[in-house]
């Protein structure tokens, strides 16, 4: 069994072929998918799909790109929506200074609200960070000092130092198809060092299709390709890596059930 710990099934490229995407994922051995929201007006659709489909779970959150459009977002609003039985995570949230689509201070404020919600609910926070390692680490540390919370750095592409910080804080690290790219040698070296009990795998569909699917619309079925690559990289059987990463997913996202 594989788990796609981060996908966007309601995004263009996947939503138009929902039935086929889910069938191909299940045929590839993907037993669970976490469908991620990035703006408030997606929440009902993301949760609705999780309510309809076995093995599909939902998150509620605001992507840093959308922070300027959600200046009113509060931890209370996130907490209220997360009471739905199919919502198992808070996010994605975080900081993105590569595009700077939203004001950096507003991104930070939004990020803090998500962590407060994660702490209050016990649901893991799903963190996006790009070109913002220092500020992301500072906020994660500050909030951890106020009280522990679970979480994962999704689609990890940061430095070895940031990986160490995240792991020291008790967070998980999720790798996407980027790790299979030929120019991802640094990331591959970091991947070798991630403890087996802290590793998750994702597609970030419909983006970042792994080798050998580069150039295609990514979908959850492709998580098996990333898993095979990582297994070869770590010199372990793919069955072992699949089993451990699946166990990690359900340990972190403990509100989800294997038969859900």
N, C-alpha and C positions, 0 to 999 in steps of 0.2 A: 504493500500500500504506500502510495505517495500522497503528500499533501502540498497543495499550492497555497502557501501562507499569505500571498498578497496578489490579488488580481482585480481587474476592473471590468466585470462582466457587463456592466451597464454602459460601457463606452462604445462609441462608434467603431465598427469593425468586428465587434463580438455580439452586441445586442441584437443586430439584425438576423443573426443565425444562432440564437440562443440554444435551441434544441440540439443542433448539430455540435456546438461547442461542448455542451455538457455530455453528450453521448460519446464524443471522441475522448474527452477527459476520463470518463469512467472506463472506457475500453482500454486506456493506457494505464489503468491501475490507480488513478487519482481518486482517492476515497473522500477527500475533504478539500474544500476551497473556501478561502476567506475573501469575500467580495468587499472591496474597500470603497468608502465614500470620501469625497474630496470637497464637497460643498453642501450646504444645508438642503438645497432643493433636490438633492439626490437621495436623501436619507430614506424617504418612503419607498422609492423604487428599489433601492439596494436591499432594504429589509424585506420588501415584498417578495423578491426573488428567493431570499433565504427561507421565507415562510412557505414558499411553494415547493422548493426543491430539497430533497434529502441530501445531506452532505455539503450544502452551501450555507455559509455563515456570513454575518454582516458586521461591519464596523460603522461608527458614526464619528465624523471629524471634518476638519477644515484644513485643506492643503495650504502650505504657506503662500503659494501663488494667489490664493483666494482670500487672504487675510484682510486686505483692504475692503473687500466687499462684505465682510462679516465683523465689522467693528463692534457689533452688539453681542457677539457670541460670549456665553458665560459657561462656567463649569456646571451651573445648575441646569442649563438647557441640555448640555451633553449628558448629564446624569439622568435626567428625566427620559430622554430618548433611549438611553442604554438599558432601561428597565425591560425592554422587549426581550423575550427569551432567546431570540436568534442573534442578538447583538452581543459579541464576545470580545470586542476591542474598541479602543478609543483612538481615532486617527483616520487617515494619516495626518500628521501635524509635524511641525519642526521649523527649520530655517532653510531658505534657499537664496543665497547671495549671488548665484551664477546668473540668473535671469533678473532678479530684483523686480518681479512683477508687483510686489507689495512692499510698502514701507517697512524697513527693517525693525523699527520699534513696534509697529503693529504686529509683525510676525512674532516677535518675542512675547508680546502680551497675549496673543492667541495661543502660543505654545504653552505658556504658564497655565492658562485656563484648562487646557487639555490634561496637563499633568495633575492638576488638582482633581479633575474628574476621575482620572485613573486611580489616584490614591484613595478617593472616597468610595469608588465602586469596587476596587480590587481588580478591575479589568486592565489588561496590558495596554500601554501606550505604544503606538506604531509611529516611529520617528523617521522622518525624511530629513536628510541634511546634505547640502551641496555647497561647497566653497564656504562653509560656515562652521568649520570644526570647533574653533576656539569658543565661539559664543554658544554653540550647541552643548559642548562639554560643560561650560560654566553653568548654564541653566539646568542641565541634568544633575550636576553636583549640588547646586543650591537647593533644588527641590528635594533631592534625596536626603539632604540634611534636615529638611522640614518633616520628613516621614517617608518611609520606604514605599516604593511602587514598582510593579513589574513592567517590562517593556522589551521592545526589539528595535534594533536599527535595521530598517528595511533597505533592500537593494544596496547593500554595503559597497561603497567605492572609495571609502576614506583611507586614511593612513594607518599604518601599524600602531602608531601611538594612540590614535583615536579608538582603535579596536581594543587596545589594552585598557583604556579608560572605561569604555562601555562594559567590558567584561568585569572589571574591578567593581563597577557599580551594580553588578548582578544582572545586567541586561543580556539578551540574546542577540545574535547576529544572523541576518538572513541574506543569502546570496541569490542573485538572479542570473539570467543567461549571460550577463556581461562577463562573468568569470570564464566563460568558454571562448571569449574573443581572443584572437591572436595577439592583440596589443595589450592584453590584460595581465602581463607577467607579474607585475607588482601585486595585483589583487590575488593572483594564483598563489603567490608566496605567502600572503597573509592567510588565505583560505586553509593552507596546510597547518597553520598554527591554531585555528579555532578549535577549542575543545569539543569533542563529539557531543557532549551534553548541552551545548549552547548553540548548536547550528540548526538553522531553518533554511528551507529552500522555497523559492518563489519564482513566478514568471513576470510579475508586474504587467501582465497582459492588459492591453494589446500591444505593449511596447517591448523592445529588447529581446526579440526572438533569439534563442541560443543557436549555436552551430549544432546541426547542419541546416537550420531553418532561417538563417540570416536573410533579411529582405522580405520575409513573409509577415503577415499579421500574427503576432504571438498569441497563443492561447494556452489554457491550463494543461492540456495534454503534453506540452513541451517541457513541463517540469521534470519529466522522466529523463530527458536528454541532459539537463543540467545535473541531475542526480548521478547519471552515469559518468559524466565528466568529472565530477567531484570524487566519486568513488575511485576512479582511475588515478586522480591526482593524489588521493590519500592512501592509495594502494590497499583498499578494502573492497570486499564484494559489494555490489550495488544493493543487494538485498539487505545487507547489514546497515548501509547508510540510509536506505529508505526506512527501515524499521526504527533506527535511532532518531532520525529527523522527524518522523511521525510521532514518536513518543515525546520528543521535545515540544512539538506543537501542542499536544494535548496537555502537557505539563504547564506550559505557559498560558495557553488559552483554556484555562481549566473549566470555564463555563460551557465549552463545547463537549459533545459526547461522540464517541466513535461510531455509534449507531444512529447519529442524528441526521 
